[in-house]
Amino acid sequence: MGSNMCPLPSCRLCAVEGGSLQSNGEMFTLLAFLFLLSGVFSAPCAKRFFPPLSANHFVCVCNATYCDEYEEPSLSSQSAIIYSSSESGDRMSIRTARISTIKGKRGVSGRIKVDPRVTYQEIIGFGGAFTDAAGINIESLSDSTRDKLMQTVFGNKGSRYSTGRVPIASTDFSKTRYSYNDNAGDVKMNNFALAQEDLKYKIPLILRALNLTGGDLRLLSSPWSAPAWMKETGKMEGPGRLRKGLEGAWAKYYVRFFEEYLSHGIPFWATTVQNEPTSGALPDYGWQTMYWNSTGERTFVANHLGPALAASKAAKNLMIIALDDNRFWLPMWANEVYSDPVASSFISGVGIHWYLDLISPASKLTATHNAHPDKLILATEACAGSNRPHHSPAFGEWSRAEGYARSIIEDLNNFVAGWTDWNIALDTEGGPTWAKNFVDSPIIVNSTADEFLKQPMHYALTHFSRFLRPGSKRVQSSTVDIDDVRVMHTAFVFDGQRILNILNTVDTEYDIVIEEASGISINVKIAPKSVTTVIWKKQLMYQ
């Protein structure tokens, strides 16, 4: 190992790019001073390097006194603002490019054409999940460091998450298996009660997030399993169905959850019917789940869940999202649940996970949209590090950032209206998880040093969550002389701005001209292995 390596959790050193090792305190003080002195728009990343030996393998470290943040300089009609994050070292770096009314220069690598007159779906939002693991880790930090983390995720100088997924009771990312009512036979849910995990971790975290976002946070709930006594197997974990005759009681369980959360000042926007319902058919499934097929889900919503929510003051305006599983099941699942007019009247859309994307083409999403254009498609879960042998965090690994950006762009270009990550934060092992299902997260908490580490994935997601605000509309974009598998892109309009996100998946720099249908052009260099966001104002000449 070289002297610029900093393993966790014992090492308290952090390398500044191109310099010698500094102690955490000295390094953060130096960065803060340089930031104030230089007048740059964004506080820079405090880099810490990890194996393999490479100047490109690093995380950005935040503690009680310092964290890199992102500003938005004022847009002018003469220039575009460009944000870039790359394998080679950029993290939301800012530069500008001149807007020209002259056709783009010759000799470029290719062109991206943007036509704001052709519009598609509207954005719901981007975010992450308020799991027990996320709450446990964030609450393990000092007040000051915790505030920095919450600002990083939800604040105006951070990622500005606008969605949040909340598990109903326990998941694999809880320390134990628990439900809200273990009293067998209590079909009226008289003994329903939130767990300590809700009161100590989820609710305080959500209230902070609501405060930071001014209430502009759409909360989506998902159950993993009914209480053990309500399942045919008598166990929350592993395969099994809901016991026959308990559909009404199970719907009441949802209602009680929303009532209890609302009593704490937390309203919900939507709920899914079941997290990954098809996993409940897998004989060796290792944690909480419950099986539904598409016809069973349709019947449950039409006869029980839909009417129960509609009759509840706390939940009458909630949207219901079906599937909440891999897009492999589309468009069949959507066709089935929408085939019953009653069920369809309650169901607003389908949720998708990314775990089988390699064998499920994104064209399934467009086919689903084309068949049901009035219904939503939401990406409701993704996480890196879930496949063996690559479980747990991979510190500073750019390929995982690229995976996030690739998934988001592919989804957006196929009518997905929002993208919600899994755990907001995990510890240095990728937990806690009672099921030992250790994975990665955009933010890793190192509580022994009272710090948190921003993985490359965090920056990839921020390129979308920060700029594609709820209400943004996708517009037409296309490439000329560029392989759009190597250079992926998606374009949006919002509040008089044009936003173009570009992912370069190869080790080649591209000199690209962006051409808007209004007649303007912008010359932009796209770094190798990078995510780039280009923002410019709507031009007065536009017709």
HELIX and SHEET records of a PDB file:
HELIX    1   1 ASN A   24  SER A   38  1                                  15    
HELIX    2   2 ASP A  132  GLU A  139  1                                   8    
HELIX    3   3 ASP A  143  PHE A  154  1                                  12    
HELIX    4   4 GLN A  196  GLU A  197  1                                   2    
HELIX    5   5 ASP A  198  LYS A  202  3                                   5    
HELIX    6   6 ILE A  203  LEU A  212  1                                  10    
HELIX    7   7 ALA A  228  MET A  230  5                                   3    
HELIX    8   8 GLU A  247  SER A  263  1                                  17    
HELIX    9   9 PRO A  277  ALA A  281  5                                   5    
HELIX   10  10 SER A  294  PHE A  300  1                                   7    
HELIX   11  11 VAL A  301  LEU A  305  3                                   5    
HELIX   12  12 GLY A  306  ALA A  310  1                                   5    
HELIX   13  13 ARG A  327  TRP A  329  5                                   3    
HELIX   14  14 MET A  332  TYR A  338  1                                   7    
HELIX   15  15 PRO A  341  PHE A  346  1                                   6    
HELIX   16  16 ASP A  357  ILE A  359  5                                   3    
HELIX   17  17 SER A  363  ALA A  371  1                                   9    
HELIX   18  18 TRP A  398  LEU A  412  1                                  15    
HELIX   19  19 SER A  447  ALA A  449  5                                   3    
HELIX   20  20 PRO A  456  SER A  465  1                                  10    
SHEET    1   A 2 LEU A  13  ALA A  15  0                                        
SHEET    2   A 2 LEU A  21  SER A  23 -1                                        
SHEET    1   B 5 LYS A  47  PHE A  49  0                                        
SHEET    2   B 5 PHE A  58  CYS A  62 -1                                        
SHEET    3   B 5 GLU A 451  LYS A 454 -1                                        
SHEET    4   B 5 ILE A 443  ASN A 446 -1                                        
SHEET    5   B 5 LEU A 426  ASP A 427  1                                        
SHEET    1   C10 SER A  79  SER A  86  0                                        
SHEET    2   C10 SER A  93  SER A 100 -1                                        
SHEET    3   C10 SER A 521  ILE A 526 -1                                        
SHEET    4   C10 TYR A 510  GLU A 516 -1                                        
SHEET    5   C10 GLY A 110  GLU A 122  1                                        
SHEET    6   C10 LYS A 473  VAL A 480 -1                                        
SHEET    7   C10 VAL A 487  PHE A 494 -1                                        
SHEET    8   C10 GLN A 497  ASN A 504 -1                                        
SHEET    9   C10 SER A 530  LYS A 537 -1                                        
SHEET   10   C10 SER A  79  SER A  86 -1                                        
SHEET    1   D 8 LEU A 376  GLU A 381  0                                        
SHEET    2   D 8 ILE A 347  HIS A 353  1                                        
SHEET    3   D 8 MET A 319  ASN A 326  1                                        
SHEET    4   D 8 ALA A 270  THR A 272  1                                        
SHEET    5   D 8 ARG A 218  PRO A 223  1                                        
SHEET    6   D 8 THR A 163  ILE A 168  1                                        
SHEET    7   D 8 GLY A 125  ALA A 129  1                                        
SHEET    8   D 8 GLY A 418  ASN A 423  1                                        
END                                                                             
